[in-house]
Amino acid sequence: MKDPDLEWGQYVLLRPWDEKKFMASLRSAERVPLSELNRDGNRAVMYCTTTDPYQAIRHPDPIEQKKLAEQALRLVRRSLELIRDESTLNVRILTRSPMARVDFDLFNTFGNRLVFGMSLPTLRNDLAKVYEPKAPAPTQRLATLKRAKEAGLHIYVAIAPTYPECDESDLVATLSAIAELDPLTVFHEPINIRAENATKIAEASRNLGVQLKTEVFTSRAAWSSYALQSLKSVWKIGREVGISDRLHLWPDKILGSQSIIDSMPNPRAYERWLRTRWARISEWPR
């Protein structure tokens, strides 16, 4: 790669599988006292916090691509089997890929120890193509969530990150579709990107003919105003569609800076609201 950011989605960094090291890590995790863990983590191993466990691997040689894809899926499946059989830890899957369906049978063997979720910030395929150009379309993700529900899995949804273009009608459509799935938990986080990425996104939107509101990324004040409005809108609509009891808002830590707190009409009430959101424990099947 010459530019990791620009070429994002065109490469993958592969790690060799070392089962002995994995088992040592698993045993170490198993021994960690509950008092040392984040309560909202639900004592779960996360697949994955930095990459998608079910991403497509591309290679110029079709035979080599098939081989790499099979090995990657085998690695994920084997690691899950070891967690299930050799520990008492829970598992949280988060993906954008319909490829996860190949492991629905395995997920079911975990019972209440595993929850399956997908990122679904919008139902607009044209908008997602700008912000997530290499990811499967939102319509495919929604279909996968429905399949997961039909398969008897415990599911959750991350409406994250939502975009500045996700207006009220867009959020109503997304949250209404999610409410029909009766998910365990619904997370929400407004998008927060670096200025140089905003420039790249604006360029991509021009090429695709999609109008964007990149002005919200021009300053901290502009972004904070947008993010707070997005959080409030999702909370309001979540109540209307009946999922507020499972709606977990994720205010960015920037929104807790002293300058923003002081700018609020009622700083103390605003700070209490933030603390409540950050302290909320996400649901887990019992």
Residue, then its C-alpha position, 0 to 999 in steps of 0.5 A: m500500500k502507498d496510502p493506507d487511508l486512501e486504499w482502505g478496503q483494498y487490502v487486509l493484514l493477515r495474522p498467522w493462527d497460533e492456537k497455543k498463543f490463543m489458548a494462553s490468551l483465553r485462559s488469561a482472560e478467563r481468570v480476570p476478576l469481574s471487579e477488573l472488567n468494564r460492566d458494560g462489556n458483559r464479560a464478552v469477547m468482541y469480534c471485532t473492535t478494529t476490523d470485521p471478522y467476516q470481511a471479504i479477502r481480495h486477491p488477483d488470483p481467484i484460486e488464492q482468493k478462495k483459499l484465503a477466504e476459506q482459511a479466514l472463516r476457518l480461523v474465526r470458527r475455530s476460535l469461537e469453538l475454543i471460547r465455547d468449549e474451553s471457557t465460560l466467556n461470552v461473545r459479541i459479534l459485530t459485522r457488516s457482512p452477510m457472510a456471517r450466515v455461514d456460522f449461524d449454526l455455531f452461534n446457536t450452540f452458545g445459547n445465551r452466551l452469544v449475541f449477534g449484531m450488525s452496523l446499520p446506520t441507514l437504509r439508504n444504499d446510495l448514502a452508505k456507498v459514499y461513507e462505506p464504499k467497500a461495505p455490503a449495502p444496508t438492505q443486505r445487512l437488514a436481510t441478514l439481521k432478519r435471517a439471524k432472528e429467524a434462526g433464533l439468535h439473540i440480536y442487537v443493532a448498532i445504528a452507528p455511525t449515523y451521518p449528517e444526511c440522516d434526517e428525521s424521515d431517514l431515522v424513522a425508517t431505520l428505527s422502525a425497521i429495527a424495532e420490527l426485529d425486536p433486538l436485545t439492544v440498539f446502540h447509536e453513535p453519530i459519525n465523527i471523522r477527521a477533516e482530511n476524511a471529510t474532504k475525501i468523502a466530499e470528493a466521493s459524493r461528487n463522483l456519485g452525485v450525492q449531496l452531503k452536509t460536510e460543513v458539520f465537520t468544519s469545527r468542533a462547535a459545528w460537529s457538537s451541535y450536529a451530534l447532540q441533535s442526532l442523539k436527541s432525534v434518535w432518542k425521540i424516535g426510539r420512544e415513538v417506535g417503542i425501543s427506548d428501553r433498549l436504546h443505548l446512546w453513545p455520546d462522544k467523549i468530546l461532548g463532555s469537554q468543559s467548554i461544551i458543558d459550560s455552553m449549555p443552558n443548564p450545564r449541571a443537567y446536561e452533565r448528568w444526562l451525559r453521565t447517565r448515558w455513559a454509565r448505561i449497561s447494555e442488555w444481555p440475554r439471561 
